[in-house]
Amino acid sequence: MRAIVVQKFGATPELADVPVPTAGPGEVQVALDAAGVNPFDLKMADGLLEGKMPTDFPMILGVDGAGAVSAVGAGVTKFAVGDKVVGKFLTAPAGHGSWAQYATVPEDATLVPIPDGVTTVAAAALPTAGVTAQDLVDAAHIQPDQKVLIVGATGGVGSFLVQLANIAGAHVIATARGDAADQVARLGAAETIDYTRARPADPHVVDPDPVGYRDSNVTDAVRFTHPDGIDVLFDLVSGPADFASHATLVRRGGHAYSITWGADENALREREITGGNFESKGRSAELARLLTRVTAGDVVVPVQMTVPLDAAPAVLGAGSARGKTVLAI
């Protein structure tokens, strides 16, 4: 079968022909139709799991995948051949991911049926980014009318987070380039901060760099319009310095989360701010709940583009995402 692999950590991802995996006892084999692309995939290829999880090489990349059950191993009771399913294809040993024509996964891993009306492309975009967004909203216990700042609102996690925070009743402030303001507004943002423009308090910057991320723009712009501060910060892109700047906007007793390990948790605790560096723990129950919201039309799956499997190396780590990239297998 065709798959996208790396021969060792740090190697260039490539299209390869590898054996079709068979379903062992308690396992489900899935014929994959679509696979999601996440920043984590590049980190895996570069060696994030080295020394943390046993890994088989050539390592097939990809975590998120959707398709149909093509075989079941002995003892499997939750799924049958022909079931449409979506899940996370990362279990020990790593290296048997979703960027392939077939993959196997234990039936008790993160794997759930795809409801009628949801395409495999949409489903494949959900597991990592969508569940992370849902877990963040759950952790912050957002209350109606709270002010929530989402830094990095146009990416995969951000696109879901804007919607889910809006559903929770928040006043959502989103950071995005100016030409993406309509996109985040449609997803539920009440305000958009264009981080490429000069901040309101600085009329002297005539031609700011349209590429560089200007942290002071975000912090000063939000403080200019919300001098009393915000209740919740979700920072999806920043390093420690920028996160610390954004966290100054959060009122004492509020919540601040980083998914890039940019938070100084001791500094947050000193200001009685809950949160810190966040890692999603959501599994099948959370994924099924998110799919229910998609089926009901409450959450839109923001697929930016769909590309063939062999294009995966070109889109891996491309950056500047506006929604999700999905591989058509």
Salt bridges, closest charged atoms under 4 A:
ASP56 OD2 - HIS96 NE2 2.72
ASP138 OD2 - ARG289 NH2 2.64
ASP179 OD1 - ARG322 NH2 2.43
GLU191 OE2 - HIS171 NE2 2.63
GLU191 OE2 - HIS226 NE2 2.61
ASP202 OD2 - ARG199 NH1 3.93
ASP215 OD1 - HIS246 NE2 2.61
ASP220 OD2 - ARG199 NE 2.78
ASP231 OD1 - ARG251 NH1 2.60
ASP235 OD2 - HIS246 ND1 2.69
